[in-house]
Amino acid sequence: MDVISCEGLTKRFGPAIAVNGLDLAVSSGQVYGFLGPNGAGKTTTIRMLLGLIAPSAGQIRLLGRRLPDPRAVAQAGSMIEEPAFYPWMTGRVNLEVLGATGGGCGPGEAARVLHLAGLADVAARKVKTYSQGMRQRLGIAAAMLGRPPLLIIDEPTNGLDPAGIREIRGLLRGLAAEGTTVFLSSHLLAEVEQVCDRVAVIVGGRLVEEGAPAMLGAIRRRVRVEVRAADSGAAARLLARWIRVPARHANGQFLVEHDRGRDVNGVLMAGGVVAESVTVERPGLEDRFLEITGKEDARAVAAGS
Amino acid sequence: MPWLLAAELRKLIRPLVWGTGLAIIGFCLLITWGGANNARGALASPRIPDVCARAVTAQCRQVIAHAHAAARTAAAATSLLAQPGEIGHVAAGMLASVPGLLLIALVAGGHWGGEWGSRTIRQLLARQGRRTRVLAAKWLTIWAAGVAALVCCWLVLAVAAPLIAAAADLPAAHAPMWAGLGSSASAAGRAAIVLGLFAAVGTAAGAIARGQLATTAITVGSMLLALLVAGIASIGRLSPASFVQAWMNFDAPGYLPTNFWSRFVSDSQQPGELAGLLGIVLTGAIAAAIARWRFSADVTV
């Protein structure tokens, strides 16, 4: 069953289109990463998922209910951007108030999530004395209140130290193992690669790529080819069918969008060019992300001009 | 809804609300102290026209006797008003006029407008998507803060006002301590309805302004504008301030003022009591409709 389902989701702010015909399907029990550069429409999408803003077009189903049904949103735990709390209250009271706002949590629920988030020792301190990392943990604790079947979290590890990041990563994986669906947006691509089962990349409000992180990295394996400088022109002509990024064949170095080195080498050999080296590369998510977003930016510039 | 109300009430336990409540109570105590001292001063030296200050004619003797009698009557009235039962009029009148408006505006600013300023509105709406319920809970809790301040103010004045009157050497009020309790309770009930109107205006202001200071400013500004309009002969009867004046039936201020409202609204422009109540209800309903319409817009903080 899809826990989150978006069809043709669009949001316009005046003439600007923040999200443009977004289709998403997040299955139960997945940790789903949502990637995109600043201004790509990630937070706008999350706000629409949580009913804070209304879509201009398209529809959202959350936990089987079609928004704007408030019961759907109430079942999801969430943390949007930098979490905000009532500074004059303690961490524990903040969670109790939030729990009551959503209809009440069982006794000891606040203590449970405070313990999970590693804040049990400072639960009695006022939130105004918390560091940014502690507020971030409190935000995650708040999202976990009442054991929601779906967590929607924006940048969960912002402001956390490396140990904290690892802890939260483990916590999210643990929640997913227990059946909780986690939808998280993050700029920390390495983290997404480690935590997420599936990843969607959004650029300029449009979904440009979606899949398992490993697949997203390997879906188009590349072959790095090095030839002598004198053979550069001939090699460029021979490899033209695969080379999509012209800037990458400087100084006899080519990055070829093809997953088999043998084919590339065969074409070069047939054309009388002997390669110095042919290496199959499996780029990391970060490279793919930058590449995808770079292409989309270039497309946007081209469309604009 | 009960859980949501409990959560909203818990949020009121904050320095801003305590501080504002204490300030209102302190203000009422100061007014009572000032009123008692004014009455004592008038008793000691009644206001006598200059022309009679030296000329001792039969007419002047009559004027002077009248002035002394008027001062004694006013002092006795002040002394009576300072009794625990009667002093409820002062508490009700203050909370249903400008001091109460300021209290509601500050509470609305912190409790409702502050949700936007501190961006806690996101958490609130992500947990409770029924926006009408959120508005109702905010209105109810802002109103409850006003009513709680009214009750506390009355309790404090019930203890302090007789002591203040005694300290000012006002003539003893020849009435039981709890005389006027019924009429005071009635005034407090009426004040509670006016506080409901102020709370509705504050709730609408928060939904429009989406910020603490702006919410306070719009709440105070809109009602002060209503007071100004109430002073305009042609349209004053239609001002919400006139509705409040008619419903509360505020007296003209004496030594111990029972309100800060009637001096801005002339008697000739008052609608009837029932018309005042209907006007208050209608104004509150308009404020609620504006709040609901504005609150349904996107939350982008």
Interface residues (C-beta under 8 A of the other chain):
Chain A: R47 L50 G51 L52 I53 A54 P68 P70 R71 A72 V73 A74 A76 S78 I80 E81 E82 P83 A84 F85 Y86 P87 W88 M89 V93 E96 V97 L98 A100 T101 G102 G103 G104 A142
Chain B: W3 L4 A6 A7 R10 K11 R14 P15 S118 R119 T120 R122 Q123 L124 L125 A126 R127 Q128 G129 R130 D298 V299 T300
